[in-house]
């Protein structure tokens, strides 16, 4: 999960910087953690991504793995990735899986737009259908291919 989180941040930074990114690194996570340590590596790439965000016009269109979209819309994708993986880690470790409802509403509204392309590229499993009355958390998780 740590190597995936690092790859997602590199993907975000590269996309916003309009630098080529090798998408195969997103799934290639079975390698050692960075020598500087996971926390230091994540802080470094997150700081770099934040600096990139501050230096660009987020209304400008960027080419992404999910199609062309404004940079401000795109940056929500890696944020939602972190929200979903928070749930994954909580579930896998037997912790409380209830996420902030506001974050889940944002997450759902982002993922509903990128899920079809994400499925085509193998980023998400098939949609898990949830009731129309389901919470935004359950709708977001279902859209990402997870069973809430």
C-alpha positions as CSV (number, residue, x, y, z in Angstrom):
1,X,0.0,0.0,0.0
2,X,2.9,2.4,0.8
3,X,4.5,1.9,-2.5
4,X,1.2,2.4,-4.3
5,X,0.6,5.6,-2.4
6,X,4.0,6.8,-3.5
7,X,3.3,5.9,-7.1
8,X,0.0,7.7,-7.0
9,X,1.6,10.9,-5.8
10,X,4.3,10.6,-8.5
11,X,1.5,10.0,-11.0
12,X,-0.3,13.2,-9.8
13,X,2.8,15.3,-9.8
14,X,3.9,14.1,-13.3
15,X,0.4,14.6,-14.8
16,X,0.1,18.1,-13.4
17,X,3.7,18.9,-14.5
18,X,2.9,17.4,-18.0
19,X,5.8,15.0,-17.6
20,X,5.5,11.4,-19.0
21,X,4.7,8.8,-16.4
22,X,5.0,5.0,-16.6
23,X,1.6,3.8,-15.6
24,X,2.9,0.3,-15.0
25,X,4.5,1.6,-11.7
26,X,1.0,2.0,-10.3
27,X,0.6,-1.7,-10.0
28,X,4.2,-2.6,-9.5
29,X,4.4,-2.3,-5.8
30,X,6.2,-5.6,-4.8
31,X,9.5,-3.9,-4.1
32,X,11.4,-2.6,-1.1
33,X,10.3,0.6,0.6
34,X,12.4,3.6,-0.1
35,X,15.7,3.7,1.7
36,X,14.8,7.0,3.4
37,X,11.7,5.4,4.9
38,X,8.1,5.5,3.9
39,X,7.1,8.6,5.8
40,X,10.0,10.6,4.6
41,X,9.4,9.5,1.0
42,X,5.7,10.2,1.1
43,X,6.3,13.7,2.7
44,X,8.8,14.5,0.0
45,X,6.6,13.5,-3.0
46,X,3.5,15.1,-1.4
47,X,5.4,18.3,-0.8
48,X,6.5,18.2,-4.4
49,X,3.0,17.6,-5.6
50,X,1.7,20.5,-3.4
51,X,4.3,22.8,-4.9
52,X,3.2,21.8,-8.4
53,X,-0.4,22.5,-7.5
54,X,0.5,25.9,-6.2
55,X,2.5,26.7,-9.4
56,X,-0.2,25.9,-12.0
57,X,-3.6,27.2,-13.0
58,X,-5.9,24.4,-11.9
59,X,-8.5,25.5,-14.5
60,X,-6.1,24.5,-17.3
61,X,-6.8,21.2,-19.0
62,X,-4.3,18.4,-18.4
63,X,-4.1,15.0,-20.2
64,X,-4.6,12.3,-17.7
65,X,-5.0,8.5,-17.8
66,X,-8.7,9.2,-17.3
67,X,-9.0,11.6,-20.2
68,X,-8.6,15.4,-20.5
69,X,-9.9,17.4,-17.6
70,X,-9.1,20.5,-15.6
71,X,-6.1,20.1,-13.2
72,X,-8.3,20.9,-10.2
73,X,-10.6,18.1,-11.1
74,X,-7.8,15.7,-11.8
75,X,-6.0,16.3,-8.4
76,X,-9.1,15.0,-6.7
77,X,-8.4,11.5,-8.1
78,X,-5.3,10.8,-6.0
79,X,-7.1,12.4,-3.0
80,X,-10.0,9.9,-3.5
81,X,-7.4,7.1,-3.9
82,X,-6.2,7.9,-0.3
83,X,-9.8,8.0,1.0
84,X,-10.6,4.6,-0.4
85,X,-7.3,3.1,0.7
86,X,-8.0,4.4,4.2
87,X,-11.1,2.2,4.2
88,X,-9.1,-0.7,2.7
89,X,-6.5,-0.5,5.5
90,X,-9.2,-0.1,8.3
91,X,-11.1,-3.1,6.9
92,X,-7.9,-5.3,6.5
93,X,-6.8,-4.5,10.1
94,X,-10.2,-4.9,11.8
95,X,-10.5,-1.2,12.6
96,X,-13.5,1.2,12.3
97,X,-14.3,1.6,8.6
98,X,-16.5,4.6,8.9
99,X,-15.1,7.5,6.9
100,X,-15.9,11.2,7.1
101,X,-19.3,11.6,5.2
102,X,-18.2,14.8,3.6
103,X,-15.1,13.3,2.2
104,X,-17.1,10.3,0.9
105,X,-19.6,12.6,-0.8
106,X,-16.7,14.3,-2.6
107,X,-15.1,10.9,-3.3
108,X,-18.3,9.6,-4.8
109,X,-18.7,12.6,-7.0
110,X,-15.2,12.3,-8.3
111,X,-15.1,8.5,-8.8
112,X,-18.4,8.4,-10.6
113,X,-16.7,10.4,-13.4
114,X,-13.5,8.4,-13.6
115,X,-14.6,4.9,-12.8
116,X,-15.5,3.8,-16.4
117,X,-12.1,4.7,-17.8
118,X,-10.5,3.4,-14.6
119,X,-12.2,0.0,-15.1
120,X,-10.9,-0.1,-18.7
121,X,-7.4,0.5,-17.4
122,X,-7.7,-2.0,-14.6
123,X,-7.7,0.6,-11.8
124,X,-11.1,-0.5,-10.5
125,X,-12.9,-3.7,-10.3
126,X,-16.5,-4.1,-11.6
127,X,-19.0,-1.9,-9.9
128,X,-20.7,-3.4,-6.8
129,X,-24.3,-2.3,-6.9
130,X,-25.6,-0.8,-3.7
131,X,-29.1,0.4,-2.9
132,X,-30.2,3.9,-4.0
133,X,-30.5,4.8,-0.4
134,X,-26.9,3.8,0.4
135,X,-24.6,6.3,2.0
136,X,-22.0,8.2,0.0
137,X,-19.3,6.0,1.5
138,X,-21.0,2.8,0.3
139,X,-21.7,4.3,-3.1
140,X,-18.1,5.4,-3.4
141,X,-16.8,2.0,-2.4
142,X,-19.3,0.2,-4.7
143,X,-18.3,2.4,-7.6
144,X,-14.6,1.5,-6.9
145,X,-15.4,-2.2,-7.0
146,X,-15.4,-2.8,-3.3
147,X,-18.2,-4.5,-1.3
148,X,-19.1,-2.0,1.5
